């Protein structure tokens, strides 16, 4: 009999424990205060956004020059060091000038003689002391002497090889004492590449071309913003520029267009051939829906938010993502509209249709506030996987 009493008490205790366990689970599920779960909500905002797409590119000089000798001779001097910044017109090489100076002096003397003969002929032909044919011969001799003098002076000038452009010079591929030749087969003595500004070349996909240049194609004066990050810069796109040009046709093999941006390089730190990551933005800001990235949940391959309606119930809403803005604001391409309230904190404690007790916070800072309003234009990069 005693055993039956003990068994009965155990059964009663188990039933009571189960009852309290179920009640506590329901209370934890619904929040404990009127069955509603306390959550933070924020108002969905619409802002003008400049969206960006990222591409890989290479820096390229705006101008580059291969330095070759225009007259032959022995190299006497090299007037630069490898890697120097040189200016247009700066002397680089000196070729033995003695032969060319002598030729210039000889041409100068011949020119003076021909000029004097022509001047005498001009006075003689008026008095018919010489024939017209003799006078025309003197004119021709003068013109030939003048051309020979010009050519001799050019050769003397060419014996001092100067920089044709401003930029950074490479190494000298010839040393003092070597003989150089001129003509089409003349060796390249060194190269110069301009530094400021500098181009960055990359391939742009069709969608970015259409989005970025839509307003430009309509005849607006807007420029397409471009920013560049170096290989060791991480996500710091601190180098600004503008889109310079886009190729005139799409490459069907890669479904892309060759594009070129122009970047200021006043310090000369960017060198042709360096790798860079390029962000291309739209020419005009576009009005987009923005939400805090923390408010977005993941359901396998889907992204969703909980919209809180007038009945204070959480409604599961699938969304399509765009880029990130100012670090934590995500562009929503579809699924939401401005003015809706969504759960931004307590997402894991909510389920579809659950009753919630909302507390309004700021969408960006998640701090308590009731103020929502317009904000300045911001920029967004390409979507990142959540």
Phi, psi and omega in degrees: 000320179297321179296323180293321178297315180298318180297320179296317178298321179298317181297315180298318180297321180295318180295317179296317179298318179296321180298314181290326177297316180296318180295319181293322178296318179293320179296318178293328182286326185255352174110338173089342180240095183071017179078002183259140180271123177292127178219159173264134178235156177223153182276129178294132183246155175242125182224155172287127187231136169261111182269149183237150169239148183253143179218163175264140182213173178231141177284144182218141180291143175294320178221143174219150184225135172263122186270121177231155179283138176260352170222153181271162177152183181271132178288120181262325183216147169239120193255026180212165173248149179304131178089359178295150167272117183247155179254153178303132181092353180286132178296139181242312181230147172242118174265146180316114189265354188300316180297319183285327175294318179296319179295324179292320178295319178296318179293325177296318179295316179297322179295315180298320179294316180293323179294317178297318179296322179293318181296320176295320181295327180296322178283327182284326183289334178290333178261007180060030176284336173232159181284161177298325180294319178296319180296317180294329176295321178294323177298314180297320179296321179295317181295319177296318179295322179295316179295320180295322178294317178300316180295319180294320178293323177297315180298321177296320178293321181292341178290346170251103185280125184245158179289125178281338181223165174271133180171194180264131185263148179271196181281155175281125181270016177211152182246165179302139179100345178277151179265129177251156179242165177246175178106181183300330182266011181297138180290153175281122182278323176191178178229153175231136176234131180295154187245316187231119359282182179224149178266155165231120183262139180205169177256127183253136178284165185297319182296318179293321178300313182293320181287318186285327187254011183300309182288329179294321179292339179275005175091015177281164181267007183292142174259151180274117182288143178225138172228151187230141172239139176282170185300328183259013183269356185064235181258016183274092180273073189268350183263119184257151177196193179225154177289122184271312184200159175227142182301162185271004176204156179274134176281112183294336181289323182249354183054042181217166177241141174289132181228159182219129175250152178249129185237137173290140183216053186296332180275348179072019182281336179273127183246145175305137180099342178294149177273142177215154173257129189249131173250126180248127181254166177288151183293330179230140175300143180244138179293123182227155174276131182237138173222158176294136184298335180290343182277355187261124178260164181241128177233090188056244181270359183264155172243140185214163171225165174255115176270130179260117182270188180295335179277004179059038174244145182277124181248121178295124183227118179284140183229157174251128188269149169247215183274173176271145180236130176050036173091316186228002179261124184256133174286132178251116183281329179202155176113337181229163172223156182301142179097342178288153176256136179231154178286127180245338175230145181084023184299322184287344181266001184250147174229160182305130178086358181290142175280134183235160175246094190283143172233119189284132176230168177288137185296324184275312185269342184063021176267151183301130178193161175237007185264126172230146181187187183289150179226157181294164180298142179232177182234150183231142175264179182295152184298142175253149180292136178265000000 
